[in-house]
Amino acid sequence: MIFEGAVHKFGRDVDTDVIIPARYLNTTDPAELASHCMEDIDAGFVARVRPGDIVVAGENFGCGSSREHAPVAIRAAGVSCVVAASFARIFYRNAINTGLPIVICPAAVAGAQAGDRLRVDLATGVVTDLTRDTTYQADAFPAFMRELIAQGGLLPYVKARLDEAAAQ
Amino acid sequence: MGHTIVEKILARAGGRAEVSPGDIVEARVDLALANDVTAPLAIDEFEKAGFTKVFDPTKIALVPDHFTPNKDIKAASQNKRMREFARRHDIAHYWEVGRVGIEHVLLPEQGLVAPGDVVIGADSHTCTYGALAAFSTGVGSTDFAAAMAWGRVWLRVPETIRFVYHGRPSRYVGGKDLMLHTIGLIGVDGALYQAMEFTGPAIKRMSVAGRFTMCNMAIEAGAKCGVVGYDETTAAYLQGRPAGSRARDGGVEANSDPDAAFVREIEIDAAAVEPTVSLPHLASNTAPAASLAGITIDQVVIGSCTNGRLEDLRQAAELLRGRKVHPDVRLIILPGTQQVCLDAAADGTMAALIEAGGAFSTPTCGPCLGGHMGVLAEGERAVATTNRNFVGRMGHPASEVYLASPYVAAASAIAGHIATPEMVDAAGVSSGAPDGGRRGVSGGGRS
């Protein structure tokens, strides 16, 4: 899968409370969650973001609460992919589980600036800054994660395992 | 080669002779929990994936604690969805308002966690139960949904950082101060993907309540879990609780081997740690409370899953008994469970807090995450014994949260500004506001 879009750049330790404030967690509707995405640190984000755009952030992206509403809100806001220097562990799991593509690539984070056109090739891990004509190599996912992603996420993986066990 | 507690628990739960950091295990789950914010999303996913049956209704807990008593119609609808699911699937551990408590205080109190258990929860502070020598970690709603169906969870075996706390903490220093100090030392991602094992003489002497507080905040350093080895303090806590009889091998195995490999070892002199405060907007932004006396406050919150146990409320009452909350300050008490309420009523703690001018709430996560029951307005400041001070955490994005212990929170409620218990003691009994109740201009400190 290849994504291409404009960069929206954030610093380090972007927490899930700013990705989607808890005051909006009385719903699970993706569109409603998306309408408040990032509003406490970047009030113009939702209005500015275009389908396919890419969030680029520093270390520890998604720290704090376990709320899966965070990756859901980012994806529903139109973001195609998040490139970060590192991810908080629960957010990392949640992104994989909900189908929000994420890439760990500190060099791309250091190089890319807000507004740059970025291309991310998930299969090869190659991140290209088209504006600056620079290419970076992202970290590969562990084999187990690649299998999960290939099966369409955690629940299809578990469902297949249980169905298989039931058939025997 | 020996193994850490976490490696031993995950090896057994994963059906392996032994595991090493980096291994992926599919661990059997002893308890899976979710709350009224995370469960509805999990139920949606569970049903969408075509699951019709939970793996074991006695190993699932659904806890309506975040926006309860229902704060608005949407929250009421979410709770209704969770309640109906709990009834339909015969979920053993579900409580209504009036019996429910804050999940991470309630579940151990009910005896649902034993040493050696694997606990996952769709709530990041699930790491609390490491205080009972269990492996417990926060996950998202989809992981919880999968665990409800499967009874297992995939986990990467974490490296363990060993923290050794030497010495005896001073009079007003507890688990909260040691943990804030530790996060200040290593940073909010200082233990990312790793386990934090708390050891040393100061931990050995620490109550289970203090250990719960420390493990609760392991996530604030990015950790997968916090853990304290099984000892006589754990045994005493488990005495008479259902989990007590479940502790495998008497719990003794839930300790790291003497030759276990740690990725890092950090030694801390607990005697040198001062009452500590985390300033906005990161838990790692720490300073001694004594250095922050110029900062005036509007609200104090004492309680939550971090510090909502009887011992915490007693510490607050120790300072507030016979004194008054500053006229400009709103003090809100969030007890962890109904049992904590009853115990606090029985021993005079509740009366002391109410007589001082505090509002005693029903158990709820409430204002900790800016939900309800004490949300902050623009420009307002709170001292809270909760666990997070991110932008907008307790309300308006331009409000501020200072994290502290129950002692520092109570002292601050009396003083009207961030204060240490020693400052309140030095000011004598009664109000604690030396200028007769109004804060002096010089003490303003608003910026």
Interface residues (C-beta under 8 A of the other chain):
Chain A: D13 D15 D17 V18 P21 A22 R23 L25 N26 T27 T28 D40 I41 E59 N60 C63 G64 S65 S66 R67 E68 H69 V72 S86 A88 R89 I90 R93 N94 N97 T98 P142 F144 L148 G153 L154 L155 P156 V158 K159 R161 L162
Chain B: I24 V37 T38 P40 L41 D44 E45 F46 K48 A49 G50 F51 H66 F67 K71 D72 K74 A75 Q78 G121 A122 D123 S124 T126 G138 V139 G140 S141 T142 D143 A145 A146 A149 W150 W154 R156 V188 D189 L192 Y193 I219 G222 K224 L282 L369 G370 G371 V375 R388 F390 V391 G392 R393 G395 P397
